[in-house]
Amino acid sequence: VIVATVFAAMAAFIILNDGYGDSRQSELAKSGQIFLYGEAHGVEAILEEELRLWKKYYHEDGMRHLFIEAAYYDSEILNGWMQEKNDDILDDYFEGLRGTASYSGLVKDFYRKIKENCPETIFHGTDVGHQYATTGRQYLEELKAQGKEDTEEYRLATEAVGQGRYFVENTDDWEYRENKMVENFIREFD
C-alpha cells in the first residue's frame, strides 16, 4: 500500500482500493494503492474532475471506498442514503450543511451522480465534526432512538462531535484538526 500523508486545510478527496473483488480487477486494483486529491469545496471544475476520476477508478479498477473530507457521521448518513430509492436522506443532510462551503447544488449533484454511476461506493469520513451542533446531534439522536447507544457507530459519531466542538472552541486549532484527520483516516483505513 502506498500511503500519502498530505492533509492541508483544503479538502481531501481520497480514493482507496482495498484490492478485494473478482479476478477481473486490474493490477492497480490488486495493489491496494491510495490516491489522494486536494480540492476546494463547491468548485464545479474540481467536482467534475473528481467525479471523472472516481468513475474511472470505480469502473475500470474496481475501487469502492471513497474517503471524503467530512465527519464520520456524515459518511454514515451518505452510506444510508446510497441504499435508499429516493433523496430524502440527502435532502435532510444538505439542510444541515446550510451556511457552509459544501452547501451547494453542485456538491449535492456530485453525490447524486456518484449514486447513479457508482452505486456500490462506500464513503469514509476523515474530518472532525464541523456540524456537530446540527447534523452530528441529529445523527446521535437517531441512533439513540434506534437503541444503538452501545455501538461502535455511536461511539465514533460521538467522537466526531467532540472533535468538531474542540476545534471550534479552540479558535479553529488547525494543528489539532490535521492530527485528527490523520487519526481518523488511519481508523477508517483499518
Disulfide bonds with the S-S distance in Angstrom:
none
